[in-house]
Amino acid sequence: MSTLSFLLDHYPLHADAYDETFESDGSPRAPYRALVEKLSELSAEELAFRQRAADLTFLNQGITFTVYGDTQGTERTFPFDLLPRILSGKEWAHIEAGLTQRLTALNLFLHDIYHDGKIFKDKVVPYPLIASSKHYRREMRGVAVPHGAYVNICGTDLVRLPGGEFAVLEDNLRVPSGVSYMLANRQVAKNVFPRVFRNYGVRPVDHYGQALLTTLQSLVPQVESPNIVLLSPGVFNSAYYEHTFLARQMGIQLVEGRDLLVHDNVVYMRTTSGLQRVDVIYRRIDDDFLDPLTFRADSGLGVNGLFNAYRAGSVALANAVGTGIADDKAVYAYVPQIIKYYLGEEPLLPNIETFILDDPAQRQHVIGHIDKMVVKAVGEAGGYGMLIGPHSTTAEQQQFVTAINANPRNYVAQPTLALSTAPCFIEGNIEPRHIDLRPFVLFGKNVTIVPGGLTRVALRRGSLVVNSSQGGGSKDTWVLDE
């Protein structure tokens, strides 16, 4: 096996993408210099040994995710690449300010569309776009939420463009997942590179659980010691590991719908010592399944009467019902205008150019260039319902053209991006792979953003799909003090 110094010296830079670690002349970027120097002192065999140790930790701790429809077995350990992604303090300050601005504007937007609808009257966002979304909940009209914060937990997907600037690819405002892997990655990275990590000036992320608990407590300021539970769909959900992890981190009960009941518009939890009132529910269940009496009647996951209790103000939900409208991929195209409308500011983090396929001219442009486009279903997540034009067959493209023409509101398109790359240790070599970044924003009485996030990796060579359900993995993200 080659030495790491040799592998790093012969690292193949991507022709079009920004590389996180190396400049175009092959020299390491400033935040990475000390890491590259330390790695060059190791042998490839030693790095392989550390990778196996990291993989074994994930296996022994049961850090897994579930792949729906996988015939080889649904539960997998989460792939982890041990070479960290590093952000300077200056880069993080810009990201933090941009995310705070964006989520502040989106919460104002959600309050407006469920109350006065001024943004429709001023013709900034067309009402039919909102009314036609399956995530718009008319039941939420006039319902007040604590601090006006509809989205309390957000995981925004950022990408680095070829010029080095960050942009927002997607807003995940319903039940974003992945934060448990961010925390697990950090623990494993500390064990794999203990001396390097200790001396690198990396900002901590370990306080995320306490920050989340504080955010949830702030939703019921009138209750001195609120009873908070995490509502999970159960063991067959793809993120069940995360549900158990977060409940343990916060020291709260993990419950399923059958553990709760509503009486006189008050939510109670069944316990061996009797019923206990519940004040806050951190729900990891989509709106559709939350309450069979209000939403889908066939849901076996929710709680009868929960929405009426919520509307009566006797229990807080995080996130609020109806937040999905703001991460509809067609609404995403309007977020820059939404920021300007409510805050009077230019967006600090730009959007990716997005084509709305309800518009005949934009639709024809996309269909004519579909082999160069990424087409997404507006209500899907996890890499499902998506076409990546350059990596697709003619037959697949035609299927999407047919689907677009049948229901153009259901799709948007974006140009195919060269996501930034980072070195990954793959089968004894160091190779570039495309990555993105999902920081997690907490929004209650205050805004808290733990420095870092989940760096997701498209592990297959040339792939742009970073989702774990589609073969992606992850890295630890180091945000430096300076």
C-alpha positions as CSV (number, residue, x, y, z in Angstrom):
1,M,0.0,0.0,0.0
2,S,1.3,3.5,-0.8
3,T,2.3,6.1,1.7
4,L,-0.2,8.8,2.6
5,S,2.3,11.4,1.5
6,F,2.4,9.8,-2.0
7,L,-1.4,9.6,-2.1
8,L,-1.9,13.2,-1.1
9,D,0.8,14.4,-3.6
10,H,-1.1,12.5,-6.4
11,Y,-4.6,13.5,-5.3
12,P,-6.6,14.1,-8.5
13,L,-8.4,17.5,-8.4
14,H,-11.8,17.6,-10.1
15,A,-11.7,19.7,-13.3
16,D,-14.8,21.8,-12.5
17,A,-15.6,21.6,-8.8
18,Y,-14.1,23.6,-5.9
19,D,-12.0,21.3,-3.8
20,E,-12.4,21.9,0.0
21,T,-8.8,20.8,0.9
22,F,-6.5,21.8,-2.0
23,E,-6.0,24.9,-4.1
24,S,-5.9,24.5,-7.8
25,D,-2.1,24.3,-7.7
26,G,-2.3,21.3,-5.3
27,S,-1.2,23.1,-2.2
28,P,-3.4,22.7,0.9
29,R,-5.8,25.5,1.8
30,A,-5.0,27.4,5.0
31,P,-7.4,25.6,7.4
32,Y,-6.1,22.2,6.2
33,R,-2.4,22.7,6.2
34,A,-1.7,21.3,9.7
35,L,-4.0,18.3,9.0
36,V,-2.4,17.5,5.7
37,E,1.0,17.7,7.4
38,K,-0.1,15.3,10.1
39,L,-1.6,12.9,7.6
40,S,1.6,12.8,5.6
41,E,3.3,11.4,8.6
42,L,1.0,8.3,8.6
43,S,1.2,5.3,6.4
44,A,-1.8,4.3,4.4
45,E,-2.0,1.0,6.4
46,E,-2.3,3.1,9.6
47,L,-5.1,5.2,8.1
48,A,-6.9,2.0,7.0
49,F,-6.6,0.6,10.5
50,R,-8.2,3.8,11.9
51,Q,-11.0,3.6,9.3
52,R,-11.7,0.0,10.4
53,A,-11.8,1.1,14.0
54,A,-14.2,3.9,13.1
55,D,-16.5,1.5,11.2
56,L,-16.4,-0.9,14.1
57,T,-17.5,1.9,16.5
58,F,-20.5,2.7,14.3
59,L,-21.4,-1.0,14.2
60,N,-21.0,-1.6,17.9
61,Q,-23.0,1.4,18.8
62,G,-25.8,0.6,16.4
63,I,-25.5,3.8,14.5
64,T,-27.8,2.9,11.7
65,F,-30.4,4.1,9.2
66,T,-33.1,2.3,7.3
67,V,-33.4,2.0,3.5
68,Y,-37.0,1.6,2.4
69,G,-37.5,-1.1,-0.3
70,D,-34.0,-2.5,0.0
71,T,-34.3,-6.3,-0.5
72,Q,-30.8,-6.9,1.0
73,G,-32.0,-5.9,4.5
74,T,-33.3,-2.6,5.5
75,E,-31.0,-1.5,8.3
76,R,-27.4,-0.4,7.7
77,T,-24.6,1.2,9.5
78,F,-24.0,4.8,8.4
79,P,-20.9,5.0,6.1
80,F,-18.3,7.4,7.6
81,D,-15.2,8.8,6.0
82,L,-12.6,9.7,8.6
83,L,-11.0,12.6,6.8
84,P,-12.8,15.7,8.3
85,R,-14.2,18.7,6.4
86,I,-12.9,22.0,7.8
87,L,-14.4,25.5,7.8
88,S,-12.6,28.6,9.0
89,G,-14.2,30.8,11.7
90,K,-14.8,33.5,9.0
91,E,-16.6,31.1,6.7
92,W,-18.8,29.9,9.5
93,A,-19.7,33.4,10.6
94,H,-21.1,34.1,7.2
95,I,-23.0,30.8,7.1
96,E,-24.4,31.4,10.6
97,A,-25.6,34.9,9.7
98,G,-27.2,33.7,6.4
99,L,-29.1,30.8,8.1
100,T,-30.4,33.1,10.8
101,Q,-31.6,35.6,8.3
102,R,-33.2,32.9,6.1
103,L,-35.1,31.1,8.9
104,T,-36.2,34.4,10.5
105,A,-37.8,35.4,7.1
106,L,-39.4,31.9,6.6
107,N,-41.0,32.0,10.1
108,L,-42.4,35.5,9.2
109,F,-43.6,34.1,5.9
110,L,-45.4,31.2,7.7
111,H,-47.1,33.5,10.1
112,D,-48.2,35.7,7.3
113,I,-49.7,33.0,5.1
114,Y,-51.6,31.5,8.0
115,H,-52.9,34.9,9.1
116,D,-53.2,38.1,7.0
117,G,-51.7,37.0,3.7
118,K,-50.1,40.3,3.0
119,I,-47.4,38.8,0.8
120,F,-50.2,37.6,-1.5
121,K,-51.9,41.0,-1.6
122,D,-48.6,42.6,-2.4
123,K,-48.1,40.1,-5.2
124,V,-44.7,38.9,-4.0
125,V,-45.7,35.2,-3.9
126,P,-48.8,34.0,-5.9
127,Y,-51.5,32.6,-3.7
128,P,-52.3,29.7,-6.1
129,L,-48.7,28.5,-5.6
130,I,-49.4,28.1,-1.9
131,A,-53.0,26.9,-2.1
132,S,-52.0,24.1,-4.6
133,S,-49.3,22.7,-2.3
134,K,-50.1,19.5,-0.5
135,H,-48.2,20.9,2.5
136,Y,-50.4,23.9,3.0
137,R,-52.7,23.3,6.0
138,R,-55.8,25.4,6.0
139,E,-56.5,24.1,9.5
140,M,-53.6,26.3,10.7
141,R,-55.3,29.6,9.6
142,G,-55.4,31.9,12.6
143,V,-53.5,29.5,14.9
144,A,-50.8,31.3,17.0
145,V,-47.5,29.6,17.8
146,P,-45.0,30.5,20.6
147,H,-42.6,33.4,19.7
148,G,-44.0,33.3,16.1
149,A,-41.6,30.4,15.5
150,Y,-43.2,27.8,13.3
151,V,-39.9,26.1,12.4
152,N,-38.1,25.3,15.6
153,I,-35.7,22.7,14.1
154,C,-34.3,23.3,10.6
155,G,-31.7,21.4,8.6
156,T,-30.7,23.5,5.6
157,D,-28.7,21.9,2.8
158,L,-25.8,24.1,1.6
159,V,-23.5,23.5,-1.3
160,R,-20.2,25.2,-2.3
161,L,-20.2,26.4,-5.9
162,P,-17.1,26.3,-8.1
163,G,-16.2,29.9,-7.2
164,G,-16.0,29.0,-3.5
165,E,-19.2,30.7,-2.3
166,F,-22.0,28.8,-0.4
167,A,-25.6,28.6,-1.7
168,V,-28.8,27.0,-0.3
169,L,-29.9,23.9,-2.2
170,E,-32.9,23.0,0.0
171,D,-34.7,24.0,3.2
172,N,-35.8,21.1,5.3
173,L,-38.5,22.5,7.6
174,R,-40.7,19.5,8.5
175,V,-38.8,16.8,10.4
176,P,-35.2,17.2,9.3
177,S,-32.9,14.3,10.4
178,G,-29.2,13.7,10.5
179,V,-28.1,15.6,13.7
180,S,-27.4,12.4,15.6
181,Y,-24.9,11.4,12.9
182,M,-23.2,14.8,13.2
183,L,-22.7,14.1,17.0
184,A,-21.6,10.5,16.4
185,N,-19.2,11.6,13.7
186,R,-17.6,14.0,16.2
187,Q,-17.2,11.4,18.9
188,V,-15.6,8.9,16.4
189,A,-13.3,11.6,14.9
190,K,-12.0,12.5,18.4
191,N,-11.1,8.8,18.9
192,V,-9.5,8.4,15.5
193,F,-7.4,11.6,15.6
194,P,-7.2,12.4,19.3
195,R,-4.0,14.5,19.3
196,V,-4.7,16.3,16.0
197,F,-8.3,17.1,17.2
198,R,-7.1,18.4,20.6
199,N,-4.7,20.9,19.1
200,Y,-6.8,22.1,16.1
201,G,-9.1,24.6,17.8
202,V,-12.3,22.9,16.7
203,R,-15.5,24.4,18.2
204,P,-17.6,21.8,20.1
205,V,-21.0,20.4,19.0
206,D,-21.6,18.2,22.1
207,H,-24.1,20.7,23.6
208,Y,-26.6,20.2,20.8
209,G,-28.9,18.0,23.0
210,Q,-29.0,20.7,25.7
211,A,-29.6,23.4,23.2
212,L,-32.5,21.5,21.7
213,L,-34.0,20.9,25.1
214,T,-33.7,24.6,25.9
215,T,-35.4,25.5,22.6
216,L,-38.3,23.1,23.4
217,Q,-38.7,24.4,26.9
218,S,-38.9,27.9,25.6
219,L,-42.1,27.0,23.7
220,V,-44.1,26.9,27.0
221,P,-42.6,29.8,29.1
222,Q,-45.7,29.7,31.3
223,V,-44.8,26.2,32.6
224,E,-42.0,26.0,35.1
225,S,-41.0,22.3,34.5
226,P,-42.6,21.3,31.2
227,N,-43.1,17.6,30.4
228,I,-41.5,17.1,27.0
229,V,-41.7,13.9,24.8
230,L,-40.4,12.9,21.5
231,L,-43.1,11.4,19.3
232,S,-41.7,8.7,16.9
233,P,-43.5,6.6,14.3
234,G,-41.7,3.6,15.7
235,V,-38.9,1.2,15.1
236,F,-39.5,0.8,11.4
237,N,-38.9,4.5,10.6
238,S,-35.7,5.2,8.8
239,A,-34.6,7.7,11.5
240,Y,-35.5,5.6,14.5
241,Y,-31.9,5.4,15.7
242,E,-31.9,9.2,15.8
243,H,-35.2,9.4,17.7
244,T,-33.8,7.1,20.5
245,F,-30.5,9.0,20.5
246,L,-32.0,12.5,20.9
247,A,-34.6,11.4,23.5
248,R,-31.6,9.9,25.5
249,Q,-29.5,13.0,25.1
250,M,-32.3,15.3,26.4
251,G,-33.5,12.9,29.1
252,I,-37.1,12.9,27.8
253,Q,-39.5,10.1,27.1
254,L,-39.6,8.5,23.6
255,V,-43.2,7.8,22.8
256,E,-45.4,6.5,20.0
257,G,-48.9,7.5,19.2
258,R,-50.4,4.7,21.2
259,D,-48.6,6.0,24.3
260,L,-50.6,9.3,24.2
261,L,-54.2,10.3,24.6
262,V,-56.3,13.5,24.5
263,H,-59.0,14.3,27.1
264,D,-60.7,17.7,27.2
265,N,-58.2,19.1,24.8
266,V,-55.2,18.1,27.0
267,V,-52.6,15.6,26.0
268,Y,-51.6,12.9,28.4
269,M,-48.9,10.2,28.4
270,R,-49.8,6.7,29.7
271,T,-47.3,5.6,32.4
272,T,-47.2,2.8,34.9
273,S,-48.1,5.3,37.6
274,G,-51.0,6.8,35.7
275,L,-51.6,9.6,33.2
276,Q,-49.1,12.4,33.0
277,R,-49.8,15.7,31.2
278,V,-47.6,16.5,28.2
279,D,-46.7,20.1,27.5
280,V,-44.4,19.9,24.5
281,I,-44.2,17.3,21.7
282,Y,-41.0,17.1,19.6
283,R,-42.8,15.2,16.8
284,R,-40.9,13.2,14.2
285,I,-44.1,12.4,12.4
286,D,-45.3,14.2,9.2
287,D,-48.5,16.3,9.4
288,D,-50.5,13.7,7.5
289,F,-50.1,11.1,10.2
290,L,-50.3,13.3,13.3
291,D,-54.0,13.1,14.1
292,P,-56.4,10.8,12.3
293,L,-59.4,13.0,13.3
294,T,-58.0,16.0,11.4
295,F,-55.6,14.6,8.8
296,R,-55.3,11.1,7.3
297,A,-58.0,8.9,8.9
298,D,-56.1,5.8,8.2
299,S,-53.0,6.8,10.2
300,G,-52.1,4.4,13.0
301,L,-49.2,6.5,14.1
302,G,-50.9,9.6,15.4
303,V,-53.1,10.7,18.3
304,N,-56.8,11.2,18.0
305,G,-57.7,14.8,19.0
306,L,-54.1,16.1,19.1
307,F,-54.6,18.9,16.6
308,N,-57.6,20.3,18.6
309,A,-55.4,20.3,21.7
310,Y,-52.7,22.0,19.8
311,R,-55.1,24.6,18.4
312,A,-56.5,25.2,22.0
313,G,-52.9,26.0,23.1
314,S,-52.6,23.3,25.7
315,V,-49.7,21.6,24.0
316,A,-46.8,22.9,21.8
317,L,-45.6,21.0,18.8
318,A,-42.1,21.3,17.3
319,N,-42.2,21.9,14.4
320,A,-45.6,23.5,14.0
321,V,-48.1,21.9,11.8
322,G,-48.0,23.3,8.2
323,T,-44.3,24.2,8.0
324,G,-43.8,22.0,5.0
325,I,-45.3,24.7,2.7
326,A,-42.1,26.7,3.2
327,D,-39.8,23.9,2.0
328,D,-42.0,23.0,-1.0
329,K,-39.4,23.1,-3.7
330,A,-41.5,25.5,-5.8
331,V,-41.8,27.9,-2.9
332,Y,-38.0,27.7,-2.4
333,A,-37.6,29.6,-5.7
334,Y,-39.3,32.6,-4.0
335,V,-37.2,32.7,-0.8
336,P,-34.9,35.5,-1.9
337,Q,-38.0,37.7,-2.5
338,I,-39.4,36.5,0.8
339,I,-36.2,37.7,2.6
340,K,-36.3,41.1,0.9
341,Y,-40.1,41.5,1.6
342,Y,-40.0,40.8,5.3
343,L,-36.5,41.9,6.3
344,G,-35.6,44.5,3.7
345,E,-32.3,42.8,3.2
346,E,-30.4,41.0,0.4
347,P,-30.0,37.3,1.0
348,L,-26.6,36.5,2.6
349,L,-26.8,32.9,1.2
350,P,-28.1,32.8,-2.4
351,N,-30.4,30.3,-4.0
352,I,-29.6,28.0,-6.9
353,E,-31.3,29.1,-10.1
354,T,-34.7,27.3,-10.1
355,F,-37.2,26.8,-13.0
356,I,-40.9,26.7,-12.0
357,L,-42.5,24.2,-14.4
358,D,-46.0,25.7,-14.0
359,D,-44.7,28.5,-16.3
360,P,-45.0,27.3,-19.9
361,A,-41.8,29.1,-21.1
362,Q,-39.7,27.8,-18.3
363,R,-41.2,24.3,-18.8
364,Q,-40.3,24.2,-22.5
365,H,-36.8,25.4,-21.7
366,V,-36.3,22.6,-19.2
367,I,-37.8,19.9,-21.4
368,G,-35.5,21.1,-24.2
369,H,-32.4,20.8,-22.0
370,I,-33.5,18.0,-19.7
371,D,-30.2,16.1,-20.2
372,K,-28.4,19.0,-18.5
373,M,-31.0,19.5,-15.7
374,V,-31.7,18.2,-12.2
375,V,-35.5,17.7,-12.0
376,K,-37.1,17.3,-8.5
377,A,-40.6,16.5,-7.3
378,V,-41.6,19.5,-5.1
379,G,-42.8,17.4,-2.1
380,E,-40.2,14.7,-2.0
381,A,-37.0,14.3,0.1
382,G,-34.2,11.9,0.6
383,G,-33.1,11.9,-3.1
384,Y,-36.4,10.3,-4.2
385,G,-38.4,11.6,-7.1
386,M,-35.4,13.1,-8.7
387,L,-33.7,13.0,-12.2
388,I,-30.1,14.0,-12.7
389,G,-30.0,14.7,-16.4
390,P,-26.3,14.0,-17.2
391,H,-26.5,10.7,-15.4
392,S,-29.8,9.5,-16.8
393,T,-30.9,7.4,-19.8
394,T,-33.0,8.7,-22.6
395,A,-35.9,6.5,-21.4
396,E,-35.6,8.0,-17.9
397,Q,-35.6,11.5,-19.3
398,Q,-38.7,10.7,-21.3
399,Q,-40.5,9.4,-18.3
400,F,-39.9,12.6,-16.5
401,V,-41.0,14.7,-19.5
402,T,-44.3,12.8,-19.5
403,A,-44.7,13.3,-15.7
404,I,-43.9,17.0,-16.0
405,N,-46.5,17.5,-18.8
406,A,-49.1,15.6,-16.7
407,N,-48.5,17.7,-13.5
408,P,-46.1,20.6,-14.0
409,R,-46.8,22.1,-10.5
410,N,-45.3,18.9,-9.0
411,Y,-41.8,19.6,-10.4
412,V,-39.0,22.1,-10.5
413,A,-35.7,22.0,-12.2
414,Q,-32.2,23.3,-11.6
415,P,-29.0,23.3,-13.6
416,T,-26.7,20.4,-12.7
417,L,-24.1,21.8,-10.3
418,A,-20.5,20.8,-9.8
419,L,-20.8,20.3,-6.0
420,S,-17.5,20.9,-4.2
421,T,-15.3,17.9,-3.6
422,A,-13.3,16.7,-0.6
423,P,-10.7,14.0,-0.2
424,C,-12.1,10.6,1.0
425,F,-10.2,7.5,2.0
426,I,-11.7,4.9,-0.5
427,E,-10.3,1.4,-0.6
428,G,-6.8,2.4,0.2
429,N,-6.7,5.5,-2.0
430,I,-7.5,9.1,-1.4
431,E,-10.0,10.2,-4.0
432,P,-12.3,13.3,-4.4
433,R,-16.0,12.9,-3.7
434,H,-18.8,15.5,-4.0
435,I,-20.2,16.8,-0.7
436,D,-22.8,19.1,0.8
437,L,-23.4,20.5,4.3
438,R,-26.5,20.3,6.5
439,P,-26.2,22.7,9.5
440,F,-29.0,22.5,12.1
441,V,-30.7,25.7,13.3
442,L,-32.8,25.9,16.5
443,F,-35.4,28.6,16.6
444,G,-37.4,29.3,19.8
445,K,-37.1,32.3,22.1
446,N,-33.6,32.5,20.7
447,V,-31.7,31.3,17.6
448,T,-29.0,28.6,18.2
449,I,-26.8,27.1,15.5
450,V,-24.3,24.5,16.7
451,P,-21.0,25.2,14.8
452,G,-20.7,22.6,12.1
453,G,-23.4,20.2,10.8
454,L,-23.6,17.0,8.8
455,T,-21.2,16.9,5.8
456,R,-22.8,14.4,3.5
457,V,-20.7,12.6,0.9
458,A,-21.7,11.0,-2.4
459,L,-19.5,8.0,-2.0
460,R,-20.0,6.6,-5.5
461,R,-17.4,8.1,-7.9
462,G,-18.9,10.8,-10.0
463,S,-22.3,10.7,-8.1
464,L,-23.9,14.0,-7.0
465,V,-26.4,12.2,-4.7
466,V,-25.3,12.6,-1.1
467,N,-28.4,11.1,0.6
468,S,-27.8,8.1,2.8
469,S,-30.8,6.3,1.3
470,Q,-29.0,6.6,-2.1
471,G,-25.6,5.3,-1.1
472,G,-24.2,8.4,0.5
473,G,-22.1,8.7,3.7
474,S,-20.8,11.4,5.9
475,K,-17.8,13.2,7.4
476,D,-17.2,15.1,10.6
477,T,-17.3,18.9,10.1
478,W,-14.7,21.0,12.0
479,V,-15.4,24.7,12.5
480,L,-12.3,26.4,13.7
481,D,-12.1,29.2,16.3
482,E,-10.4,31.5,13.7
